[in-house]
């Protein structure tokens, strides 16, 4: 065959190929049957919507993109996973319009800062100041800085003050948190108003006998009620079996419940900091608040559905088996699989599914992979001969922490990258999955001394993956890198790996 190969775009939904691309896949199968021997399979990240993914495929397949030689087939799978805009919109709505979220955050941040020693550096001298006040927290949030609590992330070196968070928090008991923070929440005027609104809404909705005594804003109460997790909604409005009244109204109102959940958040934040499993003060508080109150809204369920969708591509009748079948008859196939972010999950599912005796291995390049280390370890065990050459490009932990997930100007919501949020909130399986799950693309786990895990299976998986990464030189390229052809990467953001010319040129070295 002569001339430039066609670019194939395969759009999918629930693992099934869209009807508009059936002809494109059939044409690809014919070209593979009649002579094509080289194929690039590109899998985009999980927060990308269809329009953005199509634009990315057009850009990467054109001059100035990956620039493969003319004898390479290019296949871009567009799997509909975009949740970034929903994530940003819902979290911004919480911040701007949900008084419970904002008021509770303003109690948690000062309390945690107090327990850490109440220190923030002032000027060059690193002076000691009092713990943050509610007003100071509000001012920091209103600044719209991408890192409004940066001073709390690194404790200054002050004589007589414990240098580690573990030491600073060592004497804080759960009972202390319950007595101190619980009382502060119950006495907070803003939270009292918020919960009075909730109680008024519940009393009127359920026609409770006390509804005449509740005269706060039921409309605002309904808005707050609608945003919290269904478990908390049930805790508030489900009827007591003895009295038949909503449970929240029996225990002194929803304020008692909010105080209980606020205490649980603080206890988890402190526990994570003691164990070295926190993601920084701000990020950890945000993660635990969302876990406790707003997980249904922010996206952990969506992430789980996305992981399932990657696997669904390889069910019988889905696009995965058909693509694998088309490749199986190609003699001396040269295959490069590139997976960005959650595309790494798709990539490993693909390589696992095509793994069989006599099937030639593929080159695998991962960009900021969001796959959990345990899943990648399972892949290495089940398909040990699936990979010929491997390389991944990731950010240093410093860059990962500084990369604002929701975009510049939104760090007041969450100050770090998608991988940090996935690790801290979205992955929940296993003892080490409730928080700080080990992800392949995090320098925190693969490029430095990792935090101490507690789950033996996770520990074994991490050891296996680190051994694989260290088995050959240059399997991990840490941004920023200018180490030569194939080893360069200047990406400073999770979503920028497929925009960075240095990274693209490095990936293109596999297209010889």
C-alpha positions in Angstrom: 0.0 0.0 0.0 1.3 3.5 -0.8 0.5 6.9 0.4 -0.4 8.2 3.8 -2.5 6.0 6.0 -6.0 7.1 7.1 -6.8 8.2 10.6 -9.6 6.2 12.2 -11.8 7.7 14.9 -13.9 5.2 16.9 -16.6 6.8 19.0 -18.1 4.6 21.7 -20.9 4.6 24.3 -21.1 1.9 27.0 -18.4 0.0 25.2 -20.3 -0.2 22.0 -19.2 1.4 18.7 -21.4 4.2 17.4 -23.2 3.4 14.2 -21.6 6.4 12.4 -18.1 4.7 12.8 -19.0 1.2 11.8 -17.8 1.9 8.3 -14.5 3.4 9.6 -13.8 0.2 11.6 -14.6 -2.0 8.6 -12.3 0.0 6.4 -9.5 -0.3 9.0 -10.1 -4.1 9.1 -9.6 -4.2 5.3 -6.4 -2.2 5.4 -5.0 -4.4 8.2 -6.0 -7.5 6.2 -4.3 -6.2 3.0 -0.9 -4.9 4.3 -0.9 -2.4 7.1 1.6 -3.5 9.7 2.0 -0.6 12.1 -0.7 0.9 14.3 -0.9 3.6 16.9 -3.9 3.3 19.3 -4.5 6.4 21.3 -6.8 6.5 24.4 -7.7 9.9 25.9 -8.3 10.8 29.5 -11.4 10.3 31.6 -12.5 13.9 32.0 -12.6 14.7 28.3 -16.0 15.3 26.6 -16.7 14.2 23.1 -16.0 17.5 21.4 -12.7 18.0 23.1 -11.7 14.4 22.4 -12.4 14.8 18.7 -10.5 18.1 18.6 -7.6 16.3 20.3 -7.6 13.5 17.8 -7.6 15.9 14.9 -4.7 17.8 16.4 -2.6 14.8 17.3 -3.1 13.1 13.9 -2.2 16.3 11.9 1.2 17.8 11.2 2.7 19.1 14.4 1.0 16.3 16.5 2.6 12.9 16.9 3.8 13.0 13.3 3.9 9.3 12.6 5.4 8.1 9.3 3.0 7.5 6.4 3.0 3.7 7.0 1.4 4.0 10.4 -2.3 3.6 11.0 -3.7 6.0 13.6 -6.7 4.9 15.7 -8.3 7.3 18.3 -11.0 5.9 20.5 -13.4 8.5 21.7 -15.1 7.1 24.8 -17.6 9.5 26.3 -16.4 10.1 29.8 -16.3 13.9 30.2 -17.3 15.0 33.7 -15.0 17.9 34.2 -17.6 20.6 33.6 -20.1 18.9 35.9 -17.4 18.5 38.6 -16.5 22.2 38.4 -20.1 23.4 38.3 -21.2 21.3 41.2 -18.3 22.2 43.4 -18.5 25.9 42.6 -22.2 25.8 43.3 -21.4 24.3 46.8 -18.9 27.0 47.5 -21.1 29.9 46.3 -24.6 28.8 47.2 -24.5 26.1 49.9 -24.2 27.8 53.3 -23.6 24.4 55.0 -20.5 23.7 53.0 -19.0 27.1 53.5 -19.9 27.5 57.2 -18.6 24.0 58.1 -15.3 24.5 56.1 -14.8 27.7 58.2 -15.0 25.7 61.4 -12.8 22.9 60.2 -9.9 24.9 58.8 -9.2 26.9 62.0 -9.6 23.8 64.2 -7.1 21.8 62.2 -4.7 24.7 62.0 -5.0 25.1 65.7 -4.2 21.4 66.3 -1.2 21.7 64.0 0.2 24.3 66.3 -1.5 27.4 65.0 1.6 28.6 63.1 1.8 30.4 59.9 5.0 32.2 58.6 4.8 35.9 58.6 7.4 37.7 56.5 10.9 36.5 56.5 11.0 36.0 60.3 8.5 33.1 60.5 6.7 34.7 63.4 4.1 32.8 65.5 0.6 33.9 65.1 -2.8 32.7 66.4 -4.7 29.9 64.7 -6.8 31.1 61.7 -10.1 32.7 62.5 -13.4 32.2 60.6 -12.9 35.7 59.0 -9.3 34.8 57.9 -10.5 31.6 56.3 -13.3 33.6 54.5 -10.7 36.2 53.3 -8.4 33.5 52.0 -11.3 31.9 50.1 -12.5 35.2 48.7 -9.0 35.9 47.5 -9.6 33.3 44.8 -5.9 32.3 45.1 -5.1 28.9 43.6 -3.4 28.0 46.9 -5.2 30.2 49.6 -3.8 28.1 52.5 -0.3 27.6 51.3 1.2 28.8 54.5 -0.4 25.9 56.4 1.1 23.3 54.1 4.6 23.7 55.4 5.1 24.3 59.1 7.9 26.8 59.8 10.9 25.8 61.7 10.4 27.3 65.2 12.4 26.2 68.3 10.3 24.2 70.7 7.6 23.3 68.2 7.3 19.7 66.9 8.6 19.5 63.4 6.2 16.8 62.2 2.4 16.8 61.9 2.3 13.4 63.5 4.0 14.8 66.6 1.8 17.9 66.6 -1.4 15.8 66.5 -0.1 13.0 68.7 -2.0 14.0 71.8 -5.3 14.9 70.1 -7.9 12.2 71.0 -11.2 11.6 69.3 -12.9 12.6 72.5 -11.0 15.9 72.4 -12.3 16.5 68.8 -15.9 15.6 69.8 -15.9 17.9 72.8 -14.1 20.9 71.2 -15.1 20.9 67.6 -18.6 19.5 68.2 -19.4 22.3 70.7 -18.0 25.0 68.3 -20.2 23.7 65.5 -23.3 23.6 67.7 -22.6 27.2 68.9 -21.8 28.7 65.4 -24.4 31.2 64.4 -24.1 30.5 60.7 -24.5 26.8 61.1 -27.4 27.3 63.5 -29.2 29.3 60.8 -28.4 26.7 58.1 -29.7 23.9 60.2 -32.8 25.9 61.2 -33.6 26.2 57.5 -33.1 22.4 57.1 -35.4 21.6 60.1 -38.1 24.0 58.8 -38.0 22.3 55.4 -38.2 18.8 56.9 -41.0 19.7 59.3 -43.1 21.1 56.5 -42.3 18.4 54.1 -43.3 15.7 56.5 -46.2 17.6 58.1 -44.6 17.1 61.5 -46.5 18.2 64.5 -43.7 20.7 65.3 -43.9 22.5 62.0 -45.6 25.5 63.5 -42.6 26.1 65.6 -40.2 26.1 62.7 -40.2 29.5 61.0 -36.9 29.6 59.2 -36.4 29.6 55.4 -37.7 26.3 54.1 -36.7 27.2 50.5 -33.1 27.5 51.5 -33.4 24.5 53.7 -34.6 22.4 50.7 -31.6 23.6 48.6 -29.2 22.5 51.3 -31.0 19.2 51.9 -31.0 18.4 48.2 -27.2 18.6 47.9 -26.1 16.2 50.7 -25.7 12.5 50.3 -28.8 10.3 50.3 -27.6 8.6 53.5 -27.6 11.9 55.4 -31.0 12.9 53.9 -32.3 9.6 55.2 -30.7 10.2 58.6 -32.6 13.5 58.8 -36.0 12.8 57.4 -36.6 9.1 57.9 -39.3 8.5 60.5 -38.6 7.1 64.0 -40.3 3.7 64.3 -41.7 4.5 67.7 -42.9 8.1 67.3 -43.3 8.3 63.6 -41.5 11.6 63.5 -38.5 12.6 61.4 -35.4 11.5 63.3 -33.5 14.9 62.9 -36.4 16.7 64.7 -36.2 14.2 67.6 -32.5 14.7 68.5 -32.6 18.5 68.7 -32.5 19.3 65.0 -30.1 18.7 62.1 -27.5 20.8 63.9 -26.7 17.8 66.2 -26.2 15.6 63.1 -24.1 18.2 61.4 -21.9 18.5 64.5 -21.5 14.7 64.6 -20.5 14.5 60.9 -18.2 17.5 61.3 -16.4 15.7 64.1 -16.0 12.6 61.9 -14.5 14.7 59.2 -11.9 16.2 61.6 -11.1 12.9 63.1 -10.3 11.4 59.6 -8.2 14.4 58.6 -6.2 14.2 61.8 -5.8 10.4 61.4 -4.6 10.8 57.8 -2.0 13.4 58.9 -0.8 11.2 61.7 -0.2 8.4 59.2 1.3 10.5 56.5 -1.6 9.8 54.3 -2.9 13.3 53.9 -2.8 15.4 50.8 -2.1 18.7 52.5 -4.3 20.5 54.9 -6.7 22.2 52.4 -7.0 19.2 50.0 -7.6 16.7 52.8 -10.3 18.8 54.5 -12.0 19.2 51.1 -11.8 15.5 50.3 -13.2 14.5 53.7 -16.0 17.0 53.6 -17.0 15.8 50.2 -16.8 12.2 51.3 -19.0 12.8 54.3 -21.6 15.1 52.8 -21.4 15.4 49.0 -19.9 12.4 47.4 -23.0 11.8 45.3 -22.7 15.3 43.9 -18.9 15.6 43.3 -18.3 12.5 41.3 -17.0 9.4 43.0 -19.9 7.4 41.6 -19.2 8.9 38.1 -15.5 7.8 38.4 -16.6 4.3 39.3 -18.9 4.2 36.3 -16.0 5.4 34.1 -13.7 2.6 35.2 -16.5 0.2 34.5 -17.0 1.7 31.1 -13.4 1.1 30.2 -13.9 -2.6 31.1 -17.2 -2.8 29.2 -15.4 -2.2 26.0 -14.1 -5.7 26.2 -17.4 -7.5 26.8 -18.7 -9.8 24.1 -20.2 -7.7 21.2 -18.3 -4.6 22.2 -15.7 -2.7 20.2 -12.7 -4.2 22.0 -13.0 -7.8 20.9 -13.6 -6.7 17.3 -10.5 -4.5 17.3 -8.4 -7.2 18.8 -9.7 -9.7 16.2 -8.7 -7.3 13.4 -5.2 -7.1 14.8 -4.8 -10.8 15.4 -4.3 -11.6 11.8 -1.6 -9.0 11.1 1.8 -10.7 10.7 4.7 -8.8 12.4 2.4 -6.2 13.8 4.1 -3.2 15.3 1.7 -1.8 17.9 2.0 1.4 20.0 -0.6 1.9 22.7 -0.8 5.4 24.3 -3.0 6.0 27.3 -3.6 9.4 29.0 -5.0 9.5 32.5 -8.0 7.1 32.7 -7.0 6.0 29.2 -4.4 3.9 31.0 -7.2 1.8 32.4 -8.6 1.3 28.8 -5.0 0.5 27.6 -4.4 -2.2 30.2 -7.8 -3.8 29.6 -7.0 -3.9 25.9 -3.6 -5.5 26.3 -4.9 -8.0 28.8 -7.7 -9.0 26.5 -5.4 -9.5 23.5 -2.8 -11.4 25.5 -2.4 -14.9 24.1 0.4 -17.3 23.0 1.9 -16.0 19.8 0.5 -12.5 20.0 3.3 -10.0 19.6 3.8 -7.6 22.5 3.1 -3.9 22.2 4.9 -0.8 23.2 3.0 1.0 25.9 3.3 4.7 26.7 1.3 6.2 29.6 0.8 9.9 30.2 -0.1 10.8 33.8 -1.8 7.4 34.3 -4.8 7.3 36.6 -4.9 3.6 36.9 -4.6 2.2 40.4 -1.3 0.5 41.2 -3.0 -2.7 42.3 -4.9 -2.9 38.9 -1.6 -2.4 37.1 0.1 -5.0 39.2 -2.7 -7.5 38.4 -2.2 -6.7 34.7 1.5 -7.4 34.9 0.8 -10.7 36.6 -1.9 -11.8 34.2 -0.2 -10.6 31.0 3.6 -10.7 31.7 4.5 -10.8 28.0 2.0 -8.1 26.7 4.5 -5.3 26.9 7.6 -4.9 24.7 8.8 -1.5 25.7 7.3 0.7 28.4 7.6 4.4 29.4 5.4 6.7 31.3 5.5 10.5 31.7 4.3 12.0 35.0 4.7 15.2 37.0 6.9 15.6 40.1 4.9 15.6 43.3 5.6 19.3 43.6 3.9 20.0 40.3 1.1 17.5 41.0 0.2 19.3 44.2 0.3 22.7 42.5 -1.8 21.6 39.4 -5.3 23.0 40.1 -7.8 20.3 39.1 -10.6 22.6 38.1 -8.4 25.1 36.3 -6.6 28.3 37.1 -8.6 30.5 39.5 -10.4 27.5 41.1 -7.8 26.4 43.6 -9.9 27.7 46.5 -12.2 24.7 45.8 -9.5 22.1 45.5 -5.8 23.0 45.2 -4.3 19.9 43.6 -4.5 17.7 40.5 -7.0 15.1 39.3 -4.8 12.3 40.4 -4.8 13.6 44.0 -8.6 13.8 44.0 -8.9 10.3 42.5 -6.5 9.0 45.1 -8.1 10.9 48.0 -11.8 10.5 47.1 -12.8 8.4 44.1 -11.0 5.1 44.7 -12.6 3.4 47.6 -11.8 -0.3 47.3 -9.6 -2.0 50.0 -8.1 -0.9 53.3 -5.8 1.6 51.6 -8.5 2.8 49.2 -10.7 4.8 51.5 -8.1 7.6 51.1 -4.8 8.1 49.5 -5.1 5.2 47.0 -1.9 4.4 45.3 -2.1 5.5 41.6 0.5 4.6 39.0 0.9 8.2 37.8 1.7 9.7 41.2 5.4 10.5 41.9 4.2 10.2 45.6 4.1 6.4 45.1 6.5 5.5 42.3 9.2 8.2 42.3 10.1 8.7 45.9 9.8 6.9 49.3 6.1 6.0 49.3 3.8 6.5 52.3 3.4 3.5 54.5 0.5 1.4 53.3 -1.4 -0.9 55.6 -3.1 -3.4 53.2 -0.7 -6.3 52.5 -2.1 -6.8 49.0 -1.5 -3.1 48.2 2.0 -3.3 49.6 2.8 -6.3 47.5 1.3 -4.6 44.4 3.4 -1.5 45.0 6.5 -3.5 45.4 5.8 -5.4 42.1 5.1 -2.2 40.2 8.1 -0.4 41.5 10.3 -3.4 40.6 8.9 -3.3 37.1 9.5 0.4 36.7 13.1 0.0 37.9 13.8 -3.1 35.8 15.0 -1.0 32.9 16.3 2.6 32.8 14.0 5.5 31.8 10.7 3.7 32.3 9.5 6.8 34.3 10.1 10.3 33.0 9.4 13.0 35.6 8.5 16.5 34.4 10.4 18.6 34.0 12.9 16.6 32.0 15.3 17.6 29.2 17.3 14.4 29.1 17.4 13.8 25.3 15.4 12.2 22.6 12.4 10.2 24.0 13.1 11.5 27.5 11.8 15.0 27.4 8.7 16.3 29.2 7.7 19.8 30.3 4.1 19.3 31.3 2.9 21.3 34.3 -0.7 20.1 34.3 -2.5 16.8 34.2 -4.4 17.7 31.1 -1.4 19.2 29.3 0.6 16.1 28.4 -1.0 15.8 25.0 -0.4 19.5 24.4 3.3 19.6 25.4 5.5 19.5 22.3 8.4 17.9 24.2 6.2 15.1 25.5 4.7 14.5 22.1 8.1 14.4 20.5 9.2 11.8 23.1 6.2 9.6 22.4 6.9 9.9 18.7 10.2 8.2 19.1 8.3 4.9 19.3 6.9 5.6 15.8 10.0 4.6 13.9 
